[in-house]
Amino acid sequence: MGQATVHRLLNTLEFAGMVIQDNSDRKYSPGPMFWKAASDPHLMYQSLVTCAHDEMKRLQEATGETVGMYVQFGARRLLVGGVESRQRIKYVVERGYEAPIYTGAPGRVLLSSLTTTELEKLLNEIELPLVGPTWVTSKTALMAEVRKTRERGYAKSSGEWAPGATAISVPVKKHSCPVALSVFGPSFRIVEPDRFLQDLLEAANRISVRLRDTHRSRSANRRSGG
């Protein structure tokens, strides 16, 4: 970009608190609002949630169950958005809820989005304590589950992290970090989670397309200086 465009953008970022300029050498560095955003996952993933909200709402109406969107947050999975079921008996987790990334269908989908090198590095740094009656504590078994998820494009779980809860999850692509879209609810009602798979895959695909288009639009604006 031209010098005038860069200067104008820096002025805008400085006004917003995203960068600050050192008066001694005139160099810029990250400002207070940058660090605030970096330390708050909700702010970091707000654009992702915005792109996905309508699809999550549509998915909740189609399935009747709670819909959630998870991202990888180190060795954890973090719920960044969702739409609650309208059923009287339901499973609900609040935005900001965290769980070990190796647990449940969302965790396996997130792990399946990593490269083999990234996955091995992550698993070498964590332990796998027993978190539920149906979960595995063997890293070899977990790797096999992740490979299976990668091959078929989705994961299912029941009672692994929350007793009596069943979930089915698929990956959302075109984002800078692994994202999992999930439908979950009471196991007595979700006897056949596969019946939600097609709706999940279609919703995830539409979110991925919107993320791609949003990224292209922002890239075009940056190139044009707009």
N, C-alpha and C positions, 0 to 999 in steps of 0.2 A: 504494500500500500504506500501511497505517497506520504511525504512528511506532514503535510497539512492535515490529511485524514487521520494519521496516527495521533497527531497532537490534539485534534478535536475529540477523538475517542478517549484519550487519556484524561482530558479535561472532564469528560462526562463520568468516567470511572472515578476520578478523584472527587468530584462533587457527590457521588453516591457512596463514598467511603470505601470503595473497593481497592483503591491504590492510594499511596501517599508519596509525596516527592520530598527528597532530602534537599534542604536549602543549600547545603555545602557543595555537593557535587551534581545536583539537579537530576539524580537518578531516581527511578520509581521502584517501590517495593509494595508487597501486599498490604492493604489497609485493614482497619478493624472490621469492616463489614465482610471482607473476604474471609477472615478467620472465623467470624461468627457463622457464616454460611458453611464453612468447612467443618465446623464442630457440631452442626445441627443437621442430621440426616434428612429431616423433613424438608428443609430448604434445598438440600442437595438434589432431592428427587421430586421436587414439586412439578417440574415440567413433565416428567414421566407419568405422574399421577394424573395431571391435567389431560394428557393425551389418552390415557386409558379409562378415565372416569365413565364416559358414556357407554363404552363397551362393557365395563364391569357391571354397570346398572342393568344393561340389557341382558347380560349373562345371569344375573341374579333373578331377573323376572322369568327367564326361560327355565331355570333349574329349580327355583324356589328355595335355594340354599345360600349360605353366606359365601361371598366371593372375596378373595384376598390377593394382594400382589406383594411378593417378597423379592428382596434383593440380597445379594451377598454383602455382608458387613464383616470383613475379616473371617473369623471362624464361626460366625453367627449368621443366622438368617433374620432379616429385619422386615417386619410388615410396614410398608410405606403407604398403603391405601387399601380400601375395600368397600364393599356394600353389604350391609347386614341383612340376613334373612328376615322375612316377615312372619315366619312360622312362630308359634307360641313356644315350642321347644327347639332350641337352636344352640349352636356353638358360635360364640363371638369372641374375637380378640381385638384389643384396642390398637389403633395405629401407634407404632413405636414398640410393639411387642417383639421380643427377641427370643430365639431358641437356638440351640446348637445346630450348625449347618448340616450335620450328618443325620439329623432326625427328620422323619416324615417325608411325604411325597415332595413338598416344596424343596426340602434340602437336597434330595437326590437330583431333582431337576437342575438346581443351581450348580451342584457338583458336576453334573454331566455337561454343563456349558463350559467348564474349564478345560484347558489343554491337559494332556497326560502329565506333562512336566509340572504344571501348576497344581494339579490334583495331588500328585505324589508329594510335592513340597508341603502342601497344606496338611495332608494326613500324617506326615512325619513330625509335624509340630503340635499335634493334638492327641489327646487320649480319647478313648471311646467307652466311657463308663455306661453301665446299664441304665437306660432312662425309661424303659417300659418293658412289659412282658414279651413283646414280639420283636424287640430290636436286637440287632447283632452287635457284638463287641469285637468282632474280628475285622481288621482292616482289609484282609483278603476278601472276605465276604462282602464288605461294603464296596470294594472296587468292582466286584462282579455285579452288584446291584446297579452301580453307576453305569457300567458298560451296557447293561440291559436297558436302562433308561435311555441312554444315548442312541441305542439301536432302534428302539420302538417309538421314541419321541414323546414319552409321557411316563409318569410314575403314579402308583397308588399306594396308600398306606392305611392302616386301621389299628388304632390303639397304640401306636408307637410312642407318641409323646403325650397325647391327651387321651386317657381311657374313654372308650365309648365313642370316639370320633373317627370318621372316615374321610379321606381326602383324595382328590385326584388333581394332578398338576401337569402343566405343559410349559415349555419355555417361550418367552417373548424375546424376539431377536431385534437387531438394529439399535441396541442400546450399548452404552459404553461399559456396562458391567452386567453380569448374569442376572436375569429377571425370571421369576416363576409366577405364573397365573394359576390360581387354585380355586376349586370349589370344595367346601367341606361342611360337614354337618353330622348329626347323630347317626351312629352305625345302624341303628334299628330302622332308619328311614332310607339311608343310602346303602341298600343291599347290593346293588349293581352299579358301582360308580362309572363303569364304562358307558352307561347311557348318557353321561354328560360330556363324553370325550369330543364328539363332533362339534358341539357348541363351544367348548373350550378352545379347540384348535382354530375354529373360524374367528373367534374373538381375539385370540393371540395374534393371528395373522393380520387382522385389521389394525390392531394396535401397532404391530411391527411396521406396517405400511405407513401409518400416520407418523411414527417416529422417524422413519426414513425421509418422508416428505418434509417434516419439520426441520430435520438436519440439513437437507438440501436448500430449503428456503433461507435458513440462517447463514449457510455458507455463501449463497448468492448475495445476500445483503452485505456480508462482510467484504466480498470482492468488489461490490459496487460502492462501498463506503456508506451504505444506507443504514 
